[in-house]
Amino acid sequence: MILLSVLLAGKASAQDPFEIHVYEYESLKPGAFTLEAHLNYVGLGTKAFDGPVAPFNNQFHMTYELTGGITDNVSLGFMLLSARRPGSGLDYAGWRLLPHFYVPEKWHWPVDVGLVTEFSFQRTLYEENSRRIEIRPILEKTIGRLQVDLNPVFERALHGPGTRDGWNFEPAARLGYKVNSRFTPSLEYYSATGPFPTELPVHQQIHQFLPGGDLKLSEHILWSLGVGVGATSAGNRLVYKSRIEIEFGGRKN
């Protein structure tokens, strides 16, 4: 989760705070849409500029994400990023394009598998690299009321100082237990271990644990809440997240 941090020696590119979300296997039918609002706040983070990147302490991030189904197993998403720093108004921070691909359930694989590729274009005030690509596999397994999701994320800069670092490994995971049809408490984990296949020393890595849950407000509206706590001093130490997802124009598979 989601923490965006720049380390001075051998940088670990952490999950950014604009979208604190472990991706699940969520295919859409053609013509179906989801509209998401990600509202995140850094309660305890960096307090000084690191090059052009503004300090994250007391930053508020608001991201709108629209995803539409193209086929039963392919969809396309678009994100608009904005942020508010202490003493300033709401800033435009960038945009992203996200193609989604899912292995059909009818293939009966032992786990549900998907892949999201994210192309990011951001202002250097909020991310040192103005262009990035992220490859996010989705591995999901449901056992009774327990759902396990794993995102072994690989990310690299396409323009900016981080291009020399190559691919960074940023695995994320989620455990959710469906108490009833309306509420699913969860524990999420986000990390950044540094350039792949090597890794940074543990104290320079980022590891975040985020307890929270999903509340189904209605058949088509989901509200997700959580509080993230950093386990190392390499990134932001306290982050609050909220995500509202609205389905319309069709139904999920």
Secondary structure as UniProt FT lines:
FT   TURN            17..18
FT   TURN            30..31
FT   STRAND          33..44
FT   TURN            51..52
FT   TURN            57..58
FT   STRAND          60..71
FT   TURN            72..73
FT   STRAND          74..84
FT   TURN            86..87
FT   STRAND          90..102
FT   HELIX           105..107
FT   STRAND          112..122
FT   TURN            124..126
FT   STRAND          131..143
FT   TURN            144..145
FT   STRAND          146..159
FT   HELIX           161..165
FT   STRAND          168..177
FT   STRAND          183..192
FT   STRAND          194..195
FT   HELIX           202..204
FT   STRAND          206..218
FT   TURN            219..220
FT   STRAND          221..230
FT   TURN            233..234
FT   STRAND          238..248
//
